[in-house]
């Protein structure tokens, strides 16, 4: 068995880690989102998971999407809200969010501060699905969901 490399990564001010590249959330134009970055904090073949840090700029939002793999999310900084299925939840530091398979979800930061969260996912995972026009129409039948989502 191959021995895993040991490496400590120090956190910097502003919720960034040394030697960890700040990446685009997604390719511009590939899906609707606003003001999101990501950092892959842990990715090792011995782990069957990937641990990532996402930061949503004030007033920004992630893509409305679903996929087969689950998410385990822990909020580190800021406040915001998230949609999981047909429920909208308020978020603040140390809140935990579980996103089940094939469940529509989206995260939004409040207007006055960034929302930063850790996200644990399978190392091998399927590609996100965006809602079709019909699925979006069905989601918008719920007034709470309709008021929340950004596309």
N, C-alpha and C positions, 0 to 999 in steps of 0.2 A: 504494500500500500504506500502510495506517495505521501511524503510528509508535507503537511500544510505549511505555508510560509507565515511567519509571525510578523505582524507589522502594526504598530500603534499609530493612530491618526489623531492628531490633536485638533480640538475644536478652536476656531477663531471667533472673534466677535462677529455678530451678525448671522449666526447659525450657518456657518460655512466650515468645512473641514479641510485641513492642509492636505495637499496631494490628492484631493478628490475634485475632479473636474465638475464645474457647474454646466449642466447640459440643457439644451432646449427640452421642454416638456414633450413636444411633438414637432414634426416638421410643419412650418408655417403653411397654412392652406390645407393641411391633411384632415383637420377636424376643427370644429369651433372651440376655442378657448381664449382666455385673455390673461396675460401676466403671470405665467407659471414657469418655474424652473424645477430641475430635479438634480439630485446627486445620488449616485449609487454608492452606498456606504460599505456594504458587504456583498461580495459575490465570489464564491469559492465553490469549486466542484464537489467539495465534501459536504457543503450545505445544500440542501435541496430547495433553498429559498434565496431570495434577494431582498436586502433591506435597503430602502431608498428614503431620501428626504425630499419632500416637495415643498416649495414655497409659492404661495399664491399672493400676488401683489394686492394692495388695498383695492377693493372693488373688482378684483379679478375672479376668474372661475376656471375650473377644469372642464373637460369635455363631458357632456352627457353621454354615457356609454354603459355597456354591459359586456360580460364575457364569462366563460366557463369557470375561470379560476376565482378564488376568494381573495379578499383583501383583509388584512388586520391593520388598523390605523390607530396611531396615538398622536394626539395634538400636542405639540411642544410649545408653540407660541401663538399669540393672537387670538382672535375670535372670528367666528363666522357661522356658517350653517352648511348642512349637507343634506342631500336627498338620498335616501336609500329605499328603493321600491316606491311606495307612495307616501312615505313619511318624511317630513322635513325636521331635522334636529338642530338645535343650537349647539355650537361648539366653543369650548374654551380649553386652556391648557390642562393636560392630563386626561382629557376625555378619550374614551376608547370607542371605536366604530368597527363593526364587523359588516362586511359586504358579502352576502351569499352569492353563489353562482347564478349567472344569468339574471342579475338584479340591476335595474337602472340605477345609476348613482351619479352624483355631481357634487363638488365641493366649491363653496364660495367664501371669499374673505369679506369681512366687514369693510366699509368704505374708508375707515380711518387707520387701519393697521394691517400688516401682512398676516397671513395664516400659514403657519409652518407645521408640517406633520410628517411623522415616520410612517412608512407603508411597508408591510411585510407581504410578499407574494411568492408563489412558486417560482423557482429558477426557470423552469420550462412552462410557458403559459401560452394560451391562445391569444389571437389578436382581438382588440376591442371591436365591438359591433356598435355602429351608430344607429339611432332610430330611423326607421323608414317614415315617410309622411303619414302613413296610417298609424304607426306606433306612436308617433309624436302627437297626433290628434287624440288618440286614446289616453295618453298621459295627461293631456291638457283638459280632459273632461273633469279632472279633479281640480277644483279652484286653487287649492293650496299648492299643488304641484305646478299648475299653470303659472302662478305668480312667482314661483321660485326659479324655474329652469331658464337657462340662457342657451341659445343655439345660434 
